[in-house]
Amino acid sequence: DVEIISDPETGGVYNRVATVTEKDREKVGSCITSQMTSIDNALAEYDSENYIFMKIDVEGYQHKVLQGCELTFKRFEDIALLVELNESSSQAYGFSVKATLELLAAAGFRSNQILLGGILKPIGFEDACHMASGRESVDILFIKEGAVYGRRANFYAD
């Protein structure tokens, strides 16, 4: 289960995978509990010949979410993922950005930096690790190797 919490001071919404204590509940405006499922389970009935685009921004829980995409990655050829990465957020859940990048590389994804104007610049493993090691989170676009998604949209600079 995941608890979805609203912060009355900022109006923001965040989630916690761990159980929220009564003391935590006193600090928040409202809290609901929802059952989590994997992307594989959520898309089990999805029948499309179109591409899939996913934005994954789960405050450090990316590795676990991506582990739940194994069948989806095998099932669909055209997949693009915009993943927010940050080393310290990942470590809070016991993962590293390096491990997450290795998982994506093993599934056949290549990483891209999004430049001004929406142009994509392919970046290597070390560059992606370095970008995500700072204090700020970074969005990296992952496109499955051989997918027509990037070519169809003509994202790449000449």
N, C-alpha and C positions, 0 to 999 in steps of 0.2 A: 504494500500500500504506500501511497504518497500523500502527504498532507500539503494542501495548497493554502497559503497564508497571505492575507492582505495586511499591509503595514499602514495603520491609520495616519502616521506622520508624513509618509512620502506618497501614499496612494499606490505604491508599487505592489506587485504580487511576486511572491517567490515560493519555492517549494522545498520541502525537506523529505528525504527518503527515510531518515531516521524518525523515530517517534518524537513528537513534540511533547514536552513536559507541561504540567499545569502552570509552572512559573512562566514558560514561554507563551502560553495561551493568554496570560494576563497582560502581556506586552503587545499582543496583536489585536487587530480589529475583528477579524473573523477567520475561521479555519474550517475547511472541509476535508474529508478523507475520500480519496478516490483510489480504486484499484488500478495498478499499473499492468500494462501488457507490453509485449514486444512488438516491434514494427512488423516482424514476420506474421504474428497473429493478427495484427490490425489490417494487414494487406492480403491476408489469405484469400479473401473473396474478391479482391480487386482484379478485374480482368480488363486489361488495357494493352493496346499495342503502342500507346504513346509513351513518351519518356516520363520519368519520375524525377521530381525535384524535391529535396527535403532540406529544410533549415533546421539545424540541430544546435540549440542554445539551451543547455541544461545545467549551467553553472558547475562544470566539473564532472558531470555524470556521463559525458559523451562516450567514454569507452564502453560502459555497460549498455548504453542504448545501441551502439554500433554492433556489439556482440549479438544483440537481438535482431540483427538485419541479415544474418548469414544466408538464409534461404532467399530473401528478397534480392540480395546481390547476385545470387546465382540465377534467379528466375528472370530478371529484367536486364536487358542489354544496355539500354539508355538510362543511366542514372547519374544525376549530379547532386552533390551534397555540399551545402554551405555550412561549415562546421565552425563554431566559435571555440577556440582553444586558448587555454591559459594553464601554465604549469602548476601554479600554486592551487588553483581550483581543482585540477585533476588530482593532485596529491591529497587533497582533503578527503577524497573517496578511495584512496589507495592505488591510484593509477598514475601513469606518467604520460605526457604528450608523446614521447618516443614510442611507448607501447601502443598508443592509439594510432599513430602514423604507421607503425608496422602492421597493425591489423588492417588498415585501409589499403596499404601497399599489397599485402597478401591477397586481398579481395580484388586486386586489379585496378586500383584507383591511382591517378596521378594528381599531384597537388599544384594549385595555381594561385598566384597572388592576383588580386583584383586591383588594377591601376585606375587612375582617373579616367573617366570616360567609359568605364566598364570593360576596358581592354584586359585580357588575361595574359599573365606572364607565367609560363611554367617555371616551377621552382623545385629544387631538389629536397631530399629528405633533411639534410643538415640545415638548409635555409629555413624550412618550415619549423624545425625544432627551435632554431634561434629566434624566429619571429614570435613564437608562443612562449618564450622563456621570460619575457619582460613582465612588468607589473600590470600592463593593460592586456585585455583579451584581444585576440586577433581572429578575424574571419578568413578562412582559407576555403577555396572552392576545390572540391575533388570531383573529377570526372573519370568515369570508368574507361579504362584503356580500350580503344577501338570503338567507343560509342560515337554515334553521329551527332549527339546532342550539341557538342561544342562546334562542330563543323556546320551544322544546320543553322545555328544561331550566329555564326560568323563572329565569334567572340575574340578570336586570336589576332594579335597584331601581325602584320606581314613581316 
